[in-house]
Amino acid sequence: MAGTALRGRLTWQQATVTGLVAETSNTRSIVFDLPDWPGHRAGQHVDVRLTAEDGYQAERSYSIASAPEDPHVVLTVERLDDGEVSPYLVDELRIGDEVELRGPVGGHFVWESTCDSPVLLVAGGSGVVPFRSMLRHHAAAGSTVPMRLLYSARSRETLIYADEFTRLGGRGGIDIRVTLTRENPGTWPGERGRIDRDFLTRTGLPPAEEPLVYVCGPTAFVETVANTLVDLGHGPGRIRTERFGGTGTP
Amino acid sequence: MTTFDGNAIAGTLNAVFGGEMTTASGTCASCGATELLAQLRVYRDAPGVVARCEHCDAILMVIVEKRGIACVDVSGFAALEEPTQL
């Protein structure tokens, strides 16, 4: 039938922007209305495609920030100064605009509330985005498995979802630990410093509990954390990673 | 140059192979290591996508799309298995 997507076939569809939330000075959440959204799993991605007037196209993959139970698909995008797509999404996009979107995609970096293992989430910077989906999914599904998030950011100003994490923390097995790496002493009562071996030993879940571990952030961050977790005794097969590039140290 | 991993090309792989592929495992023809496609090192600054082995850096896969036609070179793999549902 003309105009009808083949079942299961991944196709581009028009998504309308229905909401914009400034999370930090260079990060914002975009709420989309997608008439034919098939639903997604926590941790999955979508591809966003922009087409210039001359026909030039650029596409990028973004983690979905909303839970499967949420009524709208939300992406949280950080502006990369040399980016082709993110500056437009963060600075230019307005409510009512349309962009092309395809998804959901990805089956590796996902968490289902039916899984009964404890969960350790380790985020560097905007690597926390897929974890908001997982935390919201945990809360919405009424899961009681322990889910602990270790979240490293440079400073208070770069923290995203701070208010929501304050509300979610301590409820139904959710435990959120934020550490700031560049904040001035005396201005932050919580953890300070990078997520290193000492921090993971002190605040992570013990390997003996065989948690499912998810690590997301800049490439160097993810590789350092994953290697340290293996050194501490976590099974490599229990660790799922997602590296989104960049050289920054959150 | 920015490095991503196979998660970032889930959509491209899905469009090319017709289904979710990041949970499929591939064996490197160069060093013999087997990894999920989600774990490949991915470079997308080139005109197209280049995926390299996480262990030996050999080129495993190149995907270039032009005018709606995708050219896919998977000759760096010795084997490419069916995806597993996680």
Interface residues (C-beta under 8 A of the other chain):
Chain A: G8 R9 L10 H45 V46 D47 E59 S61 R102 G103 V105 G106 G107 H108 F109 V110 T219 R240 T241 E242 R243 F244 G245 G246
Chain B: T2 T3 F4 D5 G6 N7 A8 I9 A10 G11 T12 N14 A15 G18 G19 E20 T22 T23 L36 A38 Q39 P83 Q85 L86
